[in-house]
Amino acid sequence: MQSMGRRWHGNRAARLLVGLLLITSLSAGAAEPAPLNLNLKDVELSNLIESVSAITGRNFIIDPRVKGKVTVIAPGQLSPEEAYQVFLSVLSVHGFTAVPAGSVIKIVPEVNAKQDAIPTVTDRDPGVGDEVVTRVVQVNNVAAVQLVPILRPLLPQEAHLAAYQPSNVLIASGTAANIERMVRLIRSIDQTSEAEIEVVRLQHASADEVMRILTSLSAASKGAAAGAQGGVDSDMKIVADTRTNSILLSGDKSERNKVKQIIDDLDTPLNSGGSTDVIYLRYADATELVQVLNGVSSSITSGANKGGTAAAGGATAGVGNAKVTIQADEATNALVINAPPDVMRDLRTVINKLDVRRAQVLVEAIIAEVSSDKANELGVQWGYDGSSESAPVGIVNFGGSGSGIATLATGILSGSPSIGDGLTLAMGDTNGEGSGVAAVLRALAGDAETNILSTPSLVTMDNQEAEIVVGQNVPFVTGSYTSTGSTSTVSNPFQTIERQDVGLTLKVKPQINEGDTVKLEITQEVSSISSSTTGASDLITNKRSLTTTVMVDDGSAIVLGGLIDDTLRESVQKVPLLGDIPLLGSLFSYRSTTKVKRNLMIFLHPVILREAGQHAAISRDRYGRMRNHQLGMRERGVHLMADSEAPLMPDWNELLALPPSFDNWQQQHPGESRVQLPPAE
């Protein structure tokens, strides 16, 4: 009972103090609030919140966890706004804070405040005292993420601090006073540094070589005081720009001056005529590259030494007392260059840009031709022989009709008749003793069809002409000669023969343009021996030729040319008047009809092979096609022999497999090569 009495007595005293505060604040009227005396001892926090709400006119929502007693000693008089700031400080001391939420203010534990809708302030309105706010601080000269570990220990545990790298800002949540103190620290740290970037251009030395020396000095000075042994501060950043032959320095100004002095000592001309270097090429041809480099060195030296003359052919050129000499070693595909350092540097730049892997082009041509040749001949020839030498002789002979009646009669009389193609019927007296009439009937029909599909393909490097020929070398008689001596015997007979390729010829020179287009210079010829022999006294060849330049996209197909030909030819030979007699006129005439139809198309399909994997994939595909054909022939079998006698290429994986001896050696020597290649530049 006594303890309950004391508690009631304490609460009563607190209520009396709060009442006095209210009376004091209201005594001056509504026009201007009167100063307050805020002296409290062991007052419930809820009572203080109620009093501050009455004094300031603010509405509060109290979290159930907000409990405790407070003591405030303030002998001076405070305005209502000052009293509210003291109230916020009291809440902060007890681990609570006030969070505005519209027309009300929530009193919550301070650890939960940063997850609530606390106000976001700016540099112009940063907030006051222990008001919990969020503020975004822009950092200009240093990385914001580097400031987080420095500033985080200075903030209370419940405060929040994070960096956003894309915009280089800091996001902080806490009391306005703490954040304002943090901003002042940031402004002191966020200052421009003397570690500017300085560019030192070299006149004689190579930027790569100077950087190598400076890097070695920097590594040697680690662990010791910078400059103690004449080295370079390890915090210095040194970068070489080979394009402009310059050194970029970043660091303290005094350290930069020290490095610049070292660079000046290294950047001195050589006393000798030049330096010699051997450059091994990966892809380019050393003999072809010499001509280009000679021209480049001549232009460089003539520009550097006006008035000097270059040596003949550009093999050597003067630069002061030095000469530039470029030689090619075909055995190792390397360049041996003797030149001053500045010329050597420029030549190396040219070599690095020219010695690149050249793209290759796979060119596939499709030649499709379908032709049909038809020929029909029908005719009658007559001959008459008198009974004596004085009797008349008459012959009806048509040219282009195979063996004529005169030739046939002469052959019959000599015992070796020559009969042409087709059906030949001869009627008449063959003993030669009396007169008589002879007739020859000749009928011929020819039909030839051709269906050709050729798909030649070849791979060549960019800007390199390639040719493929598939066919036969056929002899053609161009002339003959015989000489007759005094004894009428033939001596020294001979014939002149010219051999020509008959088949398919494809010449291609690709040029890869910027992007995925290919310029192709094409020469294509398709020739064959005609299967039609009508009226032929020698071989007849069919020829299709095409020369053009086209532009094709990578992987596309284009038609190069075509031919659609339909020819009908009729010819009639007859005896005047007699050949015009109806019906009977056919006995005194010779007719021939020829019909030729041809349909030819040529297509092209180029593919750019930039990577080694593309070349391997296409090779594997073509290899598989050929092996599948051989497997099909083996499945059909071989007559009179075992089926295994049919040729068969090995499997692709077996073809590429390394010998077991090499595998064992490579396992024992990983990363090594049996062939010692020159080091790569």
C-alpha atoms as one frame of an Amber mdcrd trajectory, in Angstrom:
protein
   0.000   0.000   0.000   2.835   2.365   0.793   4.530   1.672  -2.628   1.261
   2.253  -4.426   0.891   5.504  -2.619   4.344   6.665  -3.561   3.686   5.764
  -7.268   0.404   7.703  -7.208   2.148  10.615  -5.564   4.896  10.640  -8.257
   2.371  10.513 -11.107   0.443  13.272  -9.497   3.553  15.445  -9.327   4.291
  14.773 -12.969   0.744  15.716 -13.931   1.083  18.932 -11.932   4.286  19.844
 -13.834   2.672  19.127 -17.202  -0.302  21.207 -16.172   1.964  24.101 -15.249
   3.579  23.859 -18.703   0.215  24.012 -20.356  -0.898  26.951 -18.223   2.322
  28.823 -19.030   1.993  28.228 -22.749  -1.633  29.346 -22.836  -1.275  32.435
 -20.628   0.149  34.565 -23.466  -2.815  33.897 -25.741  -2.949  32.486 -29.264
  -1.065  35.352 -30.904   2.432  34.478 -29.699   3.396  31.405 -27.628   5.000
  32.196 -24.306   8.427  30.775 -23.302   8.432  27.526 -21.394  10.356  26.121
 -18.454  11.033  22.458 -19.158  12.299  20.905 -15.922  11.161  17.317 -15.501
  12.237  14.499 -13.256  11.199  10.870 -13.603   8.234  11.719 -15.784   6.591
   8.997 -17.856   7.454   9.322 -21.504   3.835   8.997 -22.515   2.982  12.025
 -20.317   5.745  14.043 -21.982   4.419  13.118 -25.430   0.943  14.205 -24.383
   2.268  17.541 -23.108   4.347  18.215 -26.270   1.293  17.436 -28.406  -0.727
  20.016 -26.461   2.059  22.627 -26.640   3.018  22.248 -30.329  -0.326  21.178
 -31.762   1.162  18.065 -33.347  -0.602  14.718 -33.502   1.320  11.660 -32.319
   0.878   7.916 -32.755   2.819   6.001 -30.084   4.304   2.586 -30.712   3.511
   0.144 -27.872   7.230  -0.326 -27.332   7.680   3.350 -26.419   7.973   3.302
 -22.609  10.171   4.729 -19.842  10.793   7.713 -17.588  12.635  10.834 -18.604
  14.444  13.619 -16.759  15.035  17.016 -18.398  16.965  19.845 -16.777  16.418
  23.114 -18.634  16.574  26.155 -16.320  16.173  28.569 -19.236  13.012  29.368
 -21.043  12.309  27.632 -24.390  10.015  28.403 -27.285   7.549  25.706 -28.385
   9.773  24.830 -31.392  12.853  24.631 -29.142  10.875  22.470 -26.747  10.002
  20.153 -29.656  13.707  19.805 -30.538  14.449  18.975 -26.887  11.633  16.431
 -27.100  13.302  14.820 -30.156  16.610  14.693 -28.268  14.896  13.016 -25.326
  13.443  10.401 -27.684  16.866   9.824 -29.248  18.495   9.331 -25.822  15.950
   6.668 -24.996  16.251   4.929 -28.400  13.128   6.328 -30.005  12.458   8.797
 -32.796   9.624  10.734 -34.402   8.714   9.915 -38.040   6.317  12.314 -39.835
   3.503  10.562 -41.720   1.170  13.154 -43.187  -0.779  14.955 -40.512   0.532
  12.740 -37.738   3.921  11.861 -36.257   4.759   8.265 -35.359   6.863   7.623
 -32.256   8.749   4.355 -32.971  12.007   2.676 -31.906  14.973   4.255 -33.665
  16.168   0.949 -35.158  12.957   0.724 -37.242  12.910   4.331 -38.378  15.120
   3.896 -41.481  12.629   1.389 -42.881   9.783   3.830 -42.500   8.782   6.803
 -44.653  11.262   9.244 -43.139  11.634  12.541 -45.028  14.368  13.046 -47.641
  16.221  16.320 -47.179  18.505  18.374 -49.433  21.561  20.550 -48.962  19.342
  23.644 -48.744  17.000  22.103 -46.156  19.116  19.512 -44.290  16.831  19.123
 -41.275  17.434  20.094 -37.645  18.838  18.323 -34.614  17.734  14.749 -33.907
  15.136  14.659 -36.660  15.547  11.373 -38.586  16.058  12.070 -42.276  17.467
  10.544 -45.460  19.991  12.500 -47.508  21.715  11.900 -50.872  25.267  13.290
 -50.993  27.006  13.779 -54.345  30.745  12.918 -54.402  32.772  14.533 -57.183
  36.475  13.698 -56.910  36.816  10.382 -55.097  34.998   7.084 -55.379  31.916
   7.043 -53.144  32.358   3.354 -52.385  35.769   4.097 -50.850  34.201   6.521
 -48.337  31.761   3.998 -46.869  34.304   2.095 -44.689  35.735   5.440 -43.514
  32.449   7.078 -42.477  30.456   4.061 -41.258  32.210   3.807 -37.834  31.347
   7.477 -37.175  27.588   6.847 -37.416  25.333   5.150 -34.831  24.555   1.500
 -35.293  20.961   2.164 -36.301  22.046   4.647 -39.013  22.345   3.558 -42.641
  25.069   4.419 -45.180  25.482   3.006 -48.719  27.180   4.002 -51.993  25.676
   3.945 -55.509  28.540   3.533 -57.960  26.895   4.469 -61.315  26.237   8.061
 -60.182  28.960   8.087 -57.447  26.653   9.204 -54.607  26.212   8.305 -50.917
  22.795   7.541 -49.406  22.592   8.102 -45.604  19.743   7.744 -43.084  19.951
   8.958 -39.485  19.532  12.063 -37.418  19.944  15.345 -39.233  22.795  16.402
 -36.954  24.820  13.212 -37.565  24.290  13.350 -41.300  25.259  17.015 -41.444
  28.477  16.175 -39.580  29.132  13.362 -42.067  28.572  15.745 -45.011  31.145
  18.172 -43.601  33.660  15.316 -43.416  32.869  14.302 -47.020  33.428  17.850
 -48.237  36.840  17.839 -46.537  37.826  14.538 -48.163  36.275  15.138 -51.596
  39.075  17.357 -52.909  40.955  17.337 -56.204  44.214  15.405 -56.021  47.567
  16.333 -57.431  47.741  12.879 -59.087  47.035  14.251 -62.556  47.842  12.416
 -65.784  50.846  13.681 -67.678  51.885  12.638 -71.197  55.597  12.402 -72.030
  56.328  12.029 -75.752  59.477  10.168 -76.744  61.689  11.187 -79.652  64.247
   8.382 -79.886  63.460   5.558 -77.452  60.641   3.037 -77.738  57.691   3.518
 -75.386  57.438  -0.216 -74.684  61.117  -0.488 -73.772  61.050   2.593 -71.526
  57.936   1.299 -69.748  59.636  -2.063 -69.185  62.575  -0.333 -67.501  60.349
   1.902 -65.355  58.201  -1.058 -64.306  61.325  -2.938 -63.240  62.427   0.041
 -61.146  58.972   0.227 -59.548  59.076  -3.468 -58.653  62.575  -3.077 -57.170
  61.474  -0.202 -54.925  58.553  -2.069 -53.323  58.952  -2.572 -49.602  61.363
   0.366 -49.292  60.882   4.097 -49.173  60.096   5.554 -52.567  63.248   6.894
 -54.174  65.572   5.550 -51.530  67.527   3.553 -54.112  66.789   5.785 -57.067
  63.747   3.700 -57.975  60.189   4.643 -58.845  57.343   4.913 -56.357  55.304
   1.710 -56.552  52.072   3.765 -56.354  52.911   5.467 -59.633  50.881   4.361
 -62.650  52.848   4.104 -65.879  51.213   3.267 -69.227  52.836   3.134 -72.675
  50.992   4.301 -75.795  52.734   2.639 -78.732  50.614   4.475 -81.312  51.988
   7.903 -80.352  55.178   6.516 -78.733  54.330   8.241 -75.449  54.464   7.449
 -71.732  51.447   8.320 -69.530  52.223   9.078 -65.870  49.756   9.295 -62.976
  50.780   9.974 -59.386  52.222  12.550 -57.037  53.739  15.554 -58.768  57.161
  15.105 -57.186  57.201  11.430 -58.220  56.156  12.375 -61.739  59.050  14.813
 -61.989  61.451  12.114 -60.848  60.150   9.659 -63.483  60.287  12.345 -66.176
  63.958  12.888 -65.399  64.614   9.163 -65.852  62.693   9.195 -69.149  64.742
  12.162 -70.419  67.941  10.254 -69.671  66.674   7.187 -71.547  65.258   9.083
 -74.521  68.583   9.737 -76.241  69.638   8.883 -79.820  71.929   5.913 -80.404
  75.504   6.522 -81.511  75.445   3.534 -83.893  73.683   3.431 -87.211  70.686
   1.512 -85.857  69.515  -1.664 -84.180  68.874  -5.065 -85.737  65.864  -7.177
 -84.962  64.371 -10.407 -86.291  60.577 -10.487 -86.565  58.902 -13.847 -87.142
  55.697 -13.678 -89.152  52.632 -15.758 -88.373  50.488 -15.413 -91.476  52.077
 -13.039 -93.987  54.748 -14.003 -96.535  58.104 -12.446 -95.661  59.234 -12.101
 -99.299  56.040 -10.266-100.254  56.116  -8.072 -97.155  59.649  -6.843 -97.871
  58.441  -4.819-100.865  55.773  -3.071 -98.795  58.143  -2.311 -95.922  60.786
  -0.946 -98.268  58.307   1.587 -99.592  57.153   2.500 -96.083  60.704   2.923
 -94.785  61.593   5.112 -97.780  58.678   7.451 -97.087  59.479   7.573 -93.361
  63.150   8.321 -93.850  62.550  10.870 -96.602  60.126  12.722 -94.319  62.519
  12.578 -91.350  65.565  13.606 -93.372  64.490  16.051 -96.065  67.014  16.431
 -98.789  68.329  12.850 -98.370  67.820  10.253-101.085  66.670   6.700-100.627
  68.678   3.839-102.012  67.633   2.054-105.163  64.623  -0.219-104.716  64.037
   1.059-101.184  66.180  -1.672 -99.641  68.191   0.878 -97.690  67.392   4.474
 -96.844  69.371   7.152 -95.060  68.416   8.713 -91.752  71.306  10.902 -90.857
  74.235   8.461 -90.874  71.985   5.415 -90.421  70.470   3.176 -93.051  67.359
   1.015 -93.087  67.878  -2.528 -94.316  65.087  -5.083 -94.652  65.751  -8.679
 -95.661  63.501 -11.740 -95.793  64.503 -15.200 -94.576  62.309 -17.640 -96.501
  63.356 -20.675 -94.453  61.846 -19.300 -91.211  59.445 -16.782 -92.831  61.063
 -13.982 -90.839  62.141 -10.399 -91.461  65.605  -9.144 -90.547  65.442  -5.362
 -90.075  68.225  -2.936 -89.263  66.889   0.558 -88.599  66.960   3.398 -86.067
  64.587   2.915 -83.121  61.962   5.397 -84.367  61.873   3.804 -87.831  61.915
   0.330 -86.284  58.917   1.275 -84.166  56.917   2.462 -87.187  57.837  -0.649
 -89.163  56.721  -2.875 -86.304  53.356  -1.100 -86.257  52.925  -1.747 -89.994
  53.978  -5.397 -89.625  51.539  -6.028 -86.759  48.654  -4.711 -88.850  49.617
  -6.660 -91.986  50.553  -9.930 -90.299  46.990 -11.020 -89.565  45.072 -14.160
 -90.366  43.445 -13.716 -93.743  39.923 -14.890 -94.255  39.237 -17.645 -96.764
  36.361 -18.103 -99.169  34.647 -21.356-100.114  33.200 -21.036-103.622  30.696
 -23.644-104.761  29.493 -23.577-108.377  26.466 -25.493-109.628  26.271 -26.134
-113.382  23.072 -27.802-114.587  22.557 -28.564-118.286  19.838 -30.565-119.987
  20.020 -30.926-123.796  18.305 -33.015-126.469  19.546 -33.516-130.075  17.358
 -35.230-132.655  18.167 -35.776-136.395  16.287 -37.564-139.202  17.500 -38.129
-142.774  15.811 -39.782-145.777  16.820 -39.705-149.452  17.294 -41.672-152.706
  20.269 -41.442-155.094  20.372 -42.798-158.630  23.096 -43.954-161.018  23.084
 -45.081-164.670  25.883 -46.837-166.616  25.796 -47.458-170.401  26.649 -50.788
-172.038  29.807 -49.494-173.732  32.468 -46.943-173.167  30.663 -44.472-175.385
  27.369 -44.861-173.522  26.380 -42.078-171.187  26.751 -42.227-167.427  24.391
 -40.458-165.051  24.464 -40.009-161.271  22.123 -38.278-158.818  24.328 -37.590
-155.777  23.428 -35.384-152.772  26.090 -33.839-150.552  26.034 -34.305-146.816
  24.242 -37.615-147.121  26.951 -39.913-145.834  28.480 -42.235-148.438  27.184
 -41.124-151.838  26.249 -43.485-154.652  29.494 -42.810-156.539  31.618 -43.596
-153.499  29.573 -46.685-152.745  29.847 -47.945-156.372  33.598 -47.410-156.451
  33.959 -49.322-153.211  31.820 -52.185-154.457  33.859 -52.500-157.646  37.103
 -52.498-155.653  35.771 -55.023-153.179  35.749 -52.713-150.154  32.492 -50.794
-150.035  32.161 -47.898-147.595  28.736 -47.655-146.056  27.763 -44.740-143.899
  25.556 -44.553-140.852  21.928 -45.489-140.840  20.037 -47.762-143.248  21.592
 -48.003-146.743  19.955 -50.070-149.505  21.747 -50.390-152.864  20.132 -51.958
-155.943  21.645 -52.523-159.415  24.101 -54.535-161.538  27.303 -55.352-159.717
  29.252 -57.410-162.360  30.217 -54.400-164.382  29.656 -56.158-167.731  26.492
 -54.475-168.941  24.493 -51.359-168.592  22.056 -50.874-165.842  20.460 -48.608
-163.306  21.511 -48.419-159.635  19.735 -46.801-156.706  20.717 -46.131-153.098
  18.169 -45.507-150.349  19.537 -43.982-147.109  17.533 -43.486-143.898  18.963
 -42.260-140.576  17.448 -41.185-137.262  19.589 -39.870-134.406  18.522 -39.081
-130.843  20.937 -37.830-128.159  20.090 -36.504-124.694  22.423 -34.989-122.124
  21.811 -34.329-118.418  24.880 -32.844-116.737  25.165 -31.639-113.160  28.559
 -30.372-112.054  29.261 -28.964-108.589  32.881 -27.853-108.494  34.048 -26.196
-105.279  37.317 -24.721-104.112  38.725 -22.812-101.155  41.082 -19.885-101.557
  42.392 -17.043 -99.451  41.133 -13.520 -99.714  42.375 -11.731-102.833  44.110
 -14.874-104.124  43.187 -16.428-107.484  42.367 -20.136-107.516  41.671 -22.529
-110.376  40.191 -26.004-110.642  40.227 -28.109-113.844  38.301 -31.380-114.151
  38.271 -33.027-117.564  40.251 -34.805-120.265  43.080 -33.791-122.544  41.685
 -34.656-125.993  43.820 -34.731-129.201  42.529 -32.843-132.249  44.029 -33.369
-135.709  44.980 -29.997-137.115  46.717 -31.136-140.338  48.463 -33.959-142.248
  51.223 -34.191-144.859  52.492 -36.834-147.275  55.257 -36.568-149.864  55.427
 -38.684-153.034  58.833 -39.663-154.420  59.857 -40.646-157.988  58.756 -44.228
-157.345  55.192 -43.069-156.507  55.553 -44.456-152.994  54.388 -42.498-149.955
  57.220 -41.355-147.682  57.432 -39.291-144.487  53.691 -39.101-143.732  52.719
 -37.288-140.531  49.812 -35.547-138.812  49.827 -32.473-136.581  47.821 -32.857
-133.375  46.810 -30.258-130.844  45.686 -31.358-127.395  43.049 -29.360-125.598
  41.401 -29.701-122.209  37.789 -30.768-122.473  35.820 -30.653-119.254  35.244
 -28.089-116.532  37.470 -25.131-115.663  36.724 -22.671-112.856  38.884 -19.657
-111.966  37.893 -17.470-109.030  39.524 -14.485-107.367  37.539 -13.371-104.262
  37.857 -10.054-102.492  36.156  -9.696 -99.118  34.797  -6.195 -98.596  33.915
  -4.462 -95.350  31.040  -6.410 -93.875  29.821  -9.687 -95.323  29.994  -9.109
 -99.071  32.398 -10.788-101.489  33.526  -9.456-104.852  34.233 -12.355-107.224
  36.125 -12.276-110.493  34.986 -15.461-112.233  36.064 -17.274-115.376  34.177
 -20.491-115.998  34.211 -22.860-118.962  32.329 -26.099-119.523  33.200 -28.138
-122.622  32.305 -31.661-123.725  32.482 -33.922-126.771  29.174 -33.982-128.599
  27.456 -37.360-128.765  25.814 -36.455-132.096  27.869 -37.599-135.111  25.512
 -36.573-137.889  27.592 -35.132-140.700  30.683 -35.108-138.539  34.071 -35.799
-140.093  35.902 -35.088-136.815  35.199 -34.608-133.110  32.639 -31.969-132.214
  32.907 -30.220-128.841  30.275 -28.288-126.931  31.588 -25.256-125.090  30.004
 -22.987-122.476  32.155 -20.089-121.319  31.472 -17.264-118.865  33.626 -14.369
-117.602  32.118 -11.916-115.138  32.571  -9.958-111.900  29.818 -10.105-109.292
  29.135  -8.959-105.742  27.548 -11.585-103.479  26.570 -11.618 -99.804  28.167
 -14.208 -97.579  26.232 -17.476 -97.750  23.923 -16.313-100.556  23.455 -17.868
-103.984  23.475 -15.994-107.284  22.785 -17.023-110.854  25.724 -16.194-113.118
  24.157 -16.976-116.493  21.817 -19.216-118.377  20.984 -20.482-121.837  17.675
 -21.696-123.171  18.037 -22.734-126.819  15.474 -24.433-129.072  16.613 -24.873
-132.674  14.824 -26.637-135.556  16.671 -26.988-138.880  15.251 -28.539-142.072
  17.124 -28.980-145.339  15.970 -30.379-148.718  18.145 -31.393-151.700  16.367
 -32.456-154.905  16.700 -32.748-158.648  15.058 -29.803-160.414  11.648 -30.568
-161.854  11.826 -34.252-160.960  11.932 -33.491-157.244   8.788 -31.358-157.569
   6.612 -34.165-158.912   3.976 -35.099-156.323   4.777 -38.386-154.556   7.338
 -39.453-157.168   9.409 -36.402-156.315  10.580 -38.089-153.093  12.607 -40.503
-155.246  14.715 -37.618-156.517  15.221 -35.676-153.225  17.126 -35.891-149.936
  15.654 -34.452-146.724  17.180 -33.925-143.280  15.681 -32.456-140.102  17.599
 -31.531-136.934  16.130 -30.340-133.612  18.323 -29.163-130.718  17.041 -28.093
-127.273  19.420 -26.901-124.562  18.763 -25.578-121.058  21.836 -24.434-119.121
  22.045 -22.625-115.756  25.110 -21.661-113.682  24.829 -20.751-109.988  27.409
 -19.624-107.422  27.439 -19.960-103.625  30.317 -18.246-101.728  30.908 -18.701
 -97.984  33.428 -16.615 -96.005  35.566 -18.707 -93.642  36.862 -16.311 -91.008
  37.438 -18.819 -88.215  39.357 -22.071 -88.236  36.285 -23.845 -86.864  34.256
 -23.012 -89.986  36.907 -24.532 -92.231  37.017 -27.692 -90.100  33.217 -28.051
 -90.107  32.970 -27.799 -93.891  35.885 -30.199 -94.391  34.271 -32.702 -92.033
  30.962 -32.435 -93.913  32.556 -33.013 -97.339  34.663 -35.850 -95.954  31.544
 -37.501 -94.540  29.721 -37.283 -97.885  32.553 -38.992 -99.743  32.856 -41.718
 -97.106  29.100 -42.372 -97.223  29.357 -42.948-100.993  32.119 -45.468-100.412
  30.088 -47.212 -97.712  27.176 -47.496-100.142  29.419 -49.112-102.758  30.742
 -51.547-100.160  27.193 -52.471 -99.128  26.279 -53.237-102.753  29.214 -55.624
-102.845  32.116 -56.408-105.177  31.746 -59.151-107.762  34.213 -62.043-107.568
  35.937 -60.447-104.571  35.293 -59.818-100.922  33.192 -56.733-100.144  36.007
 -55.389 -97.999  38.093 -54.894-101.141  36.093 -51.752-101.937  38.173 -48.663
-101.005  37.053 -46.882 -97.829  38.482 -43.758 -96.238  39.078 -43.874 -92.472
  36.678 -42.276 -90.037  37.147 -38.523 -89.561  38.048 -38.863 -85.887  40.559
 -41.587 -86.676  42.077 -39.392 -89.364  42.680 -36.561 -86.887  43.879 -38.799
 -84.051  47.519 -38.298 -83.077  49.914 -41.251 -83.060  50.140 -42.998 -79.660
  53.820 -42.140 -79.398  53.021 -38.440 -79.624  50.261 -38.737 -76.999  52.641
 -40.383 -74.528  55.293 -37.757 -75.134  52.790 -34.928 -74.720  51.577 -36.327
 -71.398  55.163 -36.355 -70.135  55.883 -32.851 -71.484  52.659 -30.826 -71.068
  52.618 -27.506 -72.883  55.778 -28.275 -74.901  56.251 -28.818 -78.617  58.586
 -31.209 -80.327  59.296 -28.595 -82.971  60.972 -25.535 -81.457  59.198 -22.611
 -83.075  60.519 -19.033 -82.913  59.013 -16.955 -80.112  55.934 -14.918 -81.008
  56.369 -11.170 -81.149
